[in-house]
């Protein structure tokens, strides 16, 4: 059982833990033991960690301490516990993708991010829950069941990096990886009062990958603070020849101080992205923080880019991706797939060349409209999710403010409209509903300006401090 002292250790920032390990104020074994105890205490209530490697993690922590004693340092994440999303390939560790098809699958290789995190000294403690094949912003599957929101165990944690967000919120890990196609780093961060960053495509190289040139799905960092997200990104980012769209810039920049003067920086304030239905509780929480951006010295105007055709572009690209990535499984494993995955694959098989070509043309036009918009404004501020956390038994939102949602994707437009632009975007804690449910604000930056997004998110976080409010179940 975790003691009060060890539980407090679990809520130190990753940067603070890393510093204390380097200076030998605490050992890697102490850090690991505290987090493993927190997992044993809290995880049965929320089901965030679905594969748990306690003995292996302790062995690696002992080895990390021995390395420090000899004067060796594995890297900036030396001794920090991490859990990998159950979509991420981990050599020798079960990786189910949330699917009964892969419930016993043990990969023979690591993904690039796992290689890099391990090389930087992070210690794997297990895998975090995700919906089947990462489809949908609600974390449930037939292999492990539902992951619950720690702020209200009757509510969803979002998805698809839901297990990661919950594990962070509950102090079970200080850092986590995730992935984002239509909002899967940002949505669960918003629902769980943590930080999720969708970097620019290519910022974090992805391999193995069946469609290496595809820019819609990205991998990225999650943590409880922006500074910790930047630390994790500094390790994840950087070129790799196995990823053809990889950005050549090193990740080391993201370990620099995030402070910046935002006086006279122009922000576009978009409460509904040009007419999307948004739950009034979300609107109220975000409007309450408008003054925070003004207090930072920013200049704000209510404005929205022209997102015409963003919906068509996303749906075509998503369907095409599902067919490319999963289409081979459908003929033989259809009976083991959930209906929304089947639907997305079949939508992909129906696509014609002219449809894909038209979507690509419209995506290019959209990129340039938003690019020109952001020549006037340096950042776009908007909701992460159009609704707060909802009943975990409801598989997806079917109506917002009286507006019917025709598919399981519709309620995620505030995230996936941004995905198709290829711009960096972050979810930062922004407040709570009257019921105590977390709400995040989304900050979107210019092309490849991941650094600027992190700087504004950091300034906002420092001015508000919402990240400090822990779930009651952790007390």
Secondary structure, DSSP 8 states (H G I E B T S, - for coil): ---HHHHHHHTS-HHHHHHHHHTTSS-HHHHHHHHHHHHHHHHHHH--EEEE-HHHHHHHHHHHHHHHHTT----TTTT-EEEEETTS--TTSB--TT-GGGTT-B-SS--HHHHHHHHTT-EEEEEE--SGGG-SSS-EETTTEE-EETTEEEEE--SSSHHHHHHHHTTS-SEEEEEESSSTTHHHHHHHTSEEEE--TTSB---S-SSTT--S-EEEEEESSHHHHHHHHHHH-B--TTSTT---S-GGGGGS------TT-EEEEESSTTT----HHHHHHHHTTHHHHHHTT-EEEE-----TTHHHHHHHHHHHHHHHHHHHHHHHHGGGS-HHHHHHHHHHHH--HHHHHHHHHHHHHHHHHHHHHHHH-SEEEEES-SS---BTTS-S--EETTEE-SSTTGGGHHHHHHHTTT--EEEEEEEE-TTS-EEEEEEE-STT-HHHHHHHHHHHHHHH-GGG---GGG-
